[in-house]
Amino acid sequence: MLSTLSARFTWGMGALVLLMVLIGTEGVLSSRKIMEANAKNDFTHTVIENLLATRQAITNIETG
């Protein structure tokens, strides 16, 4: 079945294309996960900044 050089080359190229598609898909999924983690990190920093501002406002109210 795979005795001819043409058939071997075709199967080899098919396997190579499949491997490239799998690697590309994994790269896209990893990039998406990193972007989601960065968005959560930005939200966390925003929450912390708001809490610090609230604490400062409460301190100013108590001392003022």
C-alpha positions as CSV (number, residue, x, y, z in Angstrom):
1,M,0.0,0.0,0.0
2,L,2.7,2.5,1.0
3,S,5.2,1.0,-1.3
4,T,5.5,3.9,-3.7
5,L,7.5,7.0,-2.9
6,S,4.5,9.2,-3.9
7,A,2.3,7.6,-1.3
8,R,4.9,7.9,1.4
9,F,5.4,11.5,0.6
10,T,1.7,12.2,0.6
11,W,1.2,10.6,4.0
12,G,4.2,12.4,5.4
13,M,2.9,15.8,4.3
14,G,-0.5,15.0,5.7
15,A,1.0,14.1,9.0
16,L,3.1,17.3,9.0
17,V,0.0,19.5,8.2
18,L,-2.0,17.8,11.0
19,L,0.9,18.4,13.4
20,M,1.0,22.1,12.4
21,V,-2.7,22.5,12.9
22,L,-2.5,20.8,16.4
23,I,0.4,23.1,17.5
24,G,-1.4,26.2,16.2
25,T,-4.6,25.3,18.0
26,E,-2.7,24.8,21.2
27,G,-0.9,28.1,20.8
28,V,-4.3,29.9,20.3
29,L,-5.8,28.3,23.4
30,S,-2.7,29.1,25.5
31,S,-2.8,32.7,24.3
32,R,-6.5,33.0,25.2
33,K,-5.8,31.6,28.7
34,I,-3.0,34.1,29.2
35,M,-5.3,37.0,28.1
36,E,-8.0,35.9,30.6
37,A,-5.4,35.7,33.4
38,N,-4.2,39.2,32.6
39,A,-7.7,40.5,32.7
40,K,-8.4,39.0,36.1
41,N,-5.1,40.4,37.3
42,D,-6.0,43.9,36.1
43,F,-9.4,43.6,37.9
44,T,-7.7,42.5,41.1
45,H,-5.4,45.6,41.0
46,T,-8.5,47.8,40.4
47,V,-10.2,46.3,43.4
48,I,-7.1,46.8,45.6
49,E,-6.8,50.4,44.5
50,N,-10.5,51.0,45.4
51,L,-10.1,49.4,48.8
52,L,-7.0,51.5,49.6
53,A,-8.9,54.7,48.5
54,T,-11.9,53.7,50.7
55,R,-9.6,53.1,53.6
56,Q,-7.9,56.5,53.1
57,A,-11.3,58.2,52.9
58,I,-12.5,56.5,56.1
59,T,-9.3,57.6,57.9
60,N,-9.8,61.2,56.7
61,I,-13.4,61.1,57.9
62,E,-12.4,59.9,61.3
63,T,-9.6,62.4,61.8
64,G,-11.3,65.3,60.0
